[in-house]
Amino acid sequence: MSVFATGGPCPCGSGTSYDACCGRLHRGEAEAETAEQLMRARYSAYAVGDADYLFRSWHPRTRPPDVFEPEQTRWRALQIHSVRDGRVGEPEGVVEFTASYESDAGPGELHERSRFVRRAGRWVYLDGEMA
C-alpha cells in the first residue's frame, strides 16, 4: 500500500480525513456498514494504491486473479449519482457513480453501476456495468 497523508482529506470526497474515513476500513479497524460506504472505500483504495483492500472487498466468485494492476492512473474525484438499497442489514445494493481520473493518455471518467452483496455479514463488491 502506498503512503497516504492520514490527516489529509479522504479521496472519496466525504469531507473528512482519510484516517477517520476510508483509512480505518483499509486498516481493518472497521467494516463498511453500507454498500455506498464500501464503494467509497474501494474508490479510495484505488486512489491510494491499496491492492490488499481491493482483494479483500471483492466477492471471490467474481474477483479477477490480478485485482490491482499498477498503472499510471491518478484518481481525482468521485461522484455518487444514486444508491439503491444497500443499507445496514440489507442483503444487496447498487451504487451508480462517476470516477474522474488522469492518465498518460489524458483525463477520463469511469461511469458504472456497481452491485454489492453481503457475504458472511460483510459487504463485498460483486460486479458492475458501465453506465
HUQUIVEN-V539124 format. One record per residue. SS is DSSP state (H for helix, E for strand, - for the rest). PSI is psi in radians with two decimals (NA if undefined). D_FIRST is the distance of its C-alpha to the first C-alpha in Angstrom with 2 decimals. Layout:
# HUQUIVEN-V539124
SS:PSI:D_FIRST
SS:PSI:D_FIRST
This chain:
# HUQUIVEN-V539124
-:2.40:0.00
-:2.77:3.76
-:2.35:6.53
-:2.47:8.81
-:1.88:12.38
-:-0.46:12.97
-:-0.15:16.63
-:3.00:16.43
E:2.57:17.42
-:2.38:15.40
-:-0.40:14.77
-:-0.18:16.79
-:0.30:19.89
-:-0.34:21.03
-:-0.02:22.23
-:3.05:20.50
E:2.67:17.66
-:-0.76:14.03
-:-0.72:14.27
-:-0.26:17.44
-:-1.83:16.63
H:-0.46:13.58
H:-0.69:11.39
H:-0.54:13.78
H:-0.76:13.45
H:-0.66:9.68
-:-0.12:10.40
-:0.25:13.42
-:-0.30:15.97
-:2.83:17.69
-:2.64:18.31
-:2.32:19.17
-:-0.35:22.93
-:2.87:23.78
H:-0.69:22.92
H:-0.71:22.39
H:-0.68:19.93
H:-0.70:17.87
H:-0.82:18.31
H:-0.72:17.05
H:-0.63:13.94
H:-0.73:13.24
H:-0.83:14.01
H:-0.61:11.65
H:-0.70:8.76
H:-0.75:10.00
H:-0.63:10.48
H:-0.06:7.14
-:0.58:5.44
-:1.42:4.52
H:-0.59:6.72
H:-0.74:7.59
H:-0.72:9.10
H:-0.74:10.81
H:-0.85:12.23
H:-0.50:13.44
-:0.18:14.98
E:2.31:16.86
-:2.28:20.39
-:-0.44:20.77
-:-0.51:23.97
-:-0.02:22.53
-:2.24:18.99
-:2.79:18.86
-:-0.54:17.96
-:1.61:15.19
-:-0.75:13.39
-:2.00:10.99
-:2.08:12.82
-:2.15:11.47
-:3.09:14.09
-:0.64:15.33
-:2.28:15.31
E:1.90:14.89
E:2.23:15.34
E:-0.62:18.03
E:2.62:19.69
E:2.28:20.21
E:2.11:23.79
E:2.17:24.84
E:-0.76:28.33
E:2.71:29.35
E:2.18:28.47
E:2.12:30.79
E:-2.68:30.84
-:0.31:27.57
-:3.10:28.63
-:2.24:28.40
-:-0.20:30.23
-:2.67:30.65
-:-0.38:29.79
E:2.86:28.38
E:2.82:27.58
E:2.31:27.14
E:2.15:25.25
E:2.31:26.27
E:2.87:24.10
E:2.23:23.66
E:2.15:20.36
E:2.51:21.07
E:2.93:19.18
E:2.46:19.96
E:3.12:19.65
-:-0.44:21.62
-:-0.12:24.34
E:-3.06:24.60
E:2.74:23.94
E:3.08:23.89
E:2.54:23.60
E:2.03:22.57
E:2.06:25.12
E:2.64:24.68
E:1.93:26.17
E:2.40:23.62
E:2.38:25.03
E:2.54:23.59
E:2.78:25.22
E:2.29:25.19
E:2.11:24.63
-:0.67:25.43
-:-0.02:25.45
E:2.54:21.95
E:2.38:21.31
E:2.65:19.68
E:2.24:19.65
E:-1.01:22.63
E:3.11:23.23
E:2.81:24.19
E:2.49:26.87
E:2.37:27.09
-:NA:29.36
